Amino acid sequence: HGPTALGELPERTRHLVGKDEPAFVEGIELAQGLLRDAARSASGASDDELLHVDLADRVRALGERLGVARTAKLVEVVEELGRRRRFHSNRTYVGEVFLAAVAGGPLPGPRSDI
């Protein structure tokens, strides 16, 4: 959140989307797992119920910050990205839009270009 997070967006995007298609798929799958854990945590799941138990503190904080409804919507967004990934020629743009949504920006709609 805030100016520092905005300044980190390019680096975080590069990390998420990777250098090639397999890295992009891996980043999407990781984002799905982390967001599902955040949704579980926000719904009251214990740390032991999380896939990423080693990141429980961070996942819990994300779930608390985003809330159950927004986290669930973000899971849908990242799942749609995974389904439509073949049609995205600009992985960086997709990553930036997704990370901005996680940071509190607008959620991509069903007719968006991502």
C-alpha positions as CSV (number, residue, x, y, z in Angstrom):
1,H,0.0,0.0,0.0
2,G,1.1,3.6,-0.6
3,P,3.9,5.2,-2.6
4,T,6.5,2.6,-1.6
5,A,4.3,-0.2,-2.9
6,L,3.6,1.7,-6.1
7,G,7.4,2.1,-6.6
8,E,7.8,-1.6,-6.2
9,L,5.2,-2.5,-8.8
10,P,7.5,-3.0,-11.7
11,E,9.8,-5.4,-9.8
12,R,6.9,-7.3,-8.3
13,T,5.3,-7.6,-11.7
14,R,8.5,-9.0,-13.2
15,H,8.6,-11.5,-10.4
16,L,5.0,-12.5,-10.9
17,V,5.0,-12.8,-14.7
18,G,8.5,-14.2,-15.1
19,K,10.6,-14.3,-18.3
20,D,8.5,-16.8,-20.3
21,E,5.1,-18.6,-20.5
22,P,6.0,-21.4,-18.1
23,A,7.1,-18.8,-15.5
24,F,3.9,-16.8,-16.1
25,V,1.8,-20.0,-15.4
26,E,3.8,-20.7,-12.3
27,G,3.2,-17.1,-11.1
28,I,-0.5,-17.4,-11.7
29,E,-0.7,-20.7,-9.9
30,L,1.2,-19.3,-6.9
31,A,-1.1,-16.3,-6.8
32,Q,-4.1,-18.6,-6.9
33,G,-2.8,-20.6,-3.9
34,L,-1.9,-17.6,-1.9
35,L,-5.2,-15.9,-2.5
36,R,-7.2,-19.1,-1.7
37,D,-5.2,-19.2,1.6
38,A,-6.0,-15.6,2.3
39,A,-9.7,-16.3,1.7
40,R,-9.6,-19.3,4.0
41,S,-7.8,-17.3,6.6
42,A,-10.2,-14.4,6.4
43,S,-13.0,-16.9,6.7
44,G,-11.6,-18.1,10.0
45,A,-9.5,-21.1,9.0
46,S,-6.6,-22.0,11.2
47,D,-3.0,-21.7,10.0
48,D,-2.8,-25.5,9.8
49,E,-5.5,-25.5,7.2
50,L,-3.5,-23.3,4.8
51,L,-1.6,-24.7,1.8
52,H,1.2,-22.2,2.5
53,V,1.6,-22.7,6.2
54,D,5.1,-21.2,6.1
55,L,3.6,-17.9,5.0
56,A,0.6,-18.0,7.4
57,D,1.3,-14.6,9.0
58,R,1.5,-12.8,5.7
59,V,-1.4,-14.7,4.2
60,R,-3.5,-13.9,7.3
61,A,-2.6,-10.2,7.0
62,L,-3.6,-10.2,3.3
63,G,-6.9,-11.9,4.0
64,E,-7.7,-9.5,6.8
65,R,-6.8,-6.5,4.7
66,L,-8.7,-7.6,1.6
67,G,-11.7,-9.3,3.3
68,V,-13.4,-12.4,2.3
69,A,-15.5,-10.9,-0.6
70,R,-12.6,-9.1,-2.3
71,T,-10.2,-12.0,-1.8
72,A,-12.8,-14.4,-3.4
73,K,-13.2,-12.1,-6.4
74,L,-9.4,-11.9,-6.8
75,V,-9.3,-15.7,-6.9
76,E,-11.8,-15.6,-9.7
77,V,-9.8,-13.0,-11.5
78,V,-6.6,-15.0,-11.3
79,E,-8.4,-18.1,-12.4
80,E,-9.7,-16.3,-15.4
81,L,-6.2,-15.1,-16.2
82,G,-5.0,-18.7,-16.1
83,R,-7.8,-19.7,-18.5
84,R,-7.2,-16.8,-20.9
85,R,-3.4,-16.7,-20.7
86,R,-2.9,-17.8,-24.3
87,F,-4.6,-14.6,-25.5
88,H,-2.4,-12.2,-23.5
89,S,0.5,-10.9,-25.5
90,N,1.5,-8.4,-22.8
91,R,2.2,-10.4,-19.6
92,T,3.6,-7.3,-17.9
93,Y,0.3,-5.4,-18.4
94,V,-1.7,-8.3,-17.0
95,G,0.5,-8.6,-14.0
96,E,0.3,-4.9,-13.2
97,V,-3.5,-4.9,-13.5
98,F,-3.7,-7.9,-11.2
99,L,-1.3,-6.6,-8.6
100,A,-3.0,-3.2,-8.6
101,A,-6.3,-5.0,-7.9
102,V,-4.7,-6.8,-5.0
103,A,-3.4,-3.5,-3.7
104,G,-6.9,-2.1,-3.7
105,G,-7.3,-0.8,-7.2
106,P,-10.3,-1.6,-9.4
107,L,-11.1,-5.3,-10.1
108,P,-10.9,-6.3,-13.8
109,G,-14.4,-6.9,-15.1
110,P,-15.6,-9.9,-17.2
111,R,-15.2,-7.9,-20.4
112,S,-11.8,-6.4,-19.5
113,D,-8.9,-6.9,-21.8
114,I,-7.0,-9.0,-19.3
